[in-house]
Amino acid sequence: MIYRLASFLLLVFLFSSHLSASGQQIKRFDPKSYPAGSFKVSRHDYPLGNYTIRIIQAKRFHEGITPPPSVCRAWLQVREGGRILRQAYFDDIDAVGGEYGIFLPEHQPLTNYFVAVKAGDYDGRLLLVGKDGSLANLPGGGYFLTPNKRYLIGSHFTDSESLVVVDVAQRRVVIDGEKQKLWDVGDWYLDGTGYFYIENEETGQPRQPQQSTVAIYRLDLKHFKVQTEKINAEHLKSLRKINYDPWQNPSDCTSAP
């Protein structure tokens, strides 16, 4: 009995040490650690079936101060009663010149899921909570939902804006642009064949003013791949552009939608 207890305590110690060494140790939210003179703290609860999603964000008034967080610290918790079942924790979110923190869409797009996006650190995350209490922490950023509500399509917020497609039902990435070298995702369009995107003009290949054709990257959701084509530049102007910015007028590092 004593041997088993000692072994168990050793495992707990090793596990805790690993978390601390890898920088993944989760700090519990303690209001006393975020005084009003230094931080703006926001907290909001959102119901989902038998669970509650609690988002807490602590935004420092004066950036760059040590110890962390120098800008923003955030938690997304899946709770049942007073218990935290699981959570996504971001210790010190760096703005890196854009939006930062956890953001919510103005209206939740899915009935059986709660969707949030974390921006900053050159590593956007799509946080997908199911009605079963599960939490998926996936690469993400801006996205739009297919009409059958099966796929979330968009880009991974990095310095290269890579393509990412998520199967909502399976809560997994089915096209990973980082692995497939599908970078520089720009505007999305829809035509009679389906969805496609063009390269971001700021990070991809610049187009010439008199260029007659444009390279497009067409999405094949049946085989989960992307094919390159060229279309007439004038025809492109007549096609429907898709808005895949999931939030409007975002306020950095706050918990309200």
Secondary structure as UniProt FT lines:
FT   HELIX           2..21
FT   TURN            22..23
FT   HELIX           31..33
FT   TURN            36..38
FT   STRAND          39..48
FT   TURN            49..50
FT   STRAND          51..60
FT   TURN            63..64
FT   STRAND          72..80
FT   TURN            81..82
FT   STRAND          83..93
FT   TURN            96..97
FT   STRAND          101..103
FT   STRAND          113..119
FT   TURN            121..122
FT   STRAND          125..130
FT   TURN            131..132
FT   STRAND          135..139
FT   STRAND          143..145
FT   TURN            147..148
FT   STRAND          151..156
FT   STRAND          162..167
FT   TURN            168..171
FT   STRAND          172..176
FT   HELIX           177..180
FT   STRAND          185..190
FT   STRAND          195..199
FT   TURN            201..203
FT   TURN            209..210
FT   STRAND          213..220
FT   TURN            221..224
FT   STRAND          225..232
FT   HELIX           233..237
FT   STRAND          240..242
FT   TURN            252..253
//
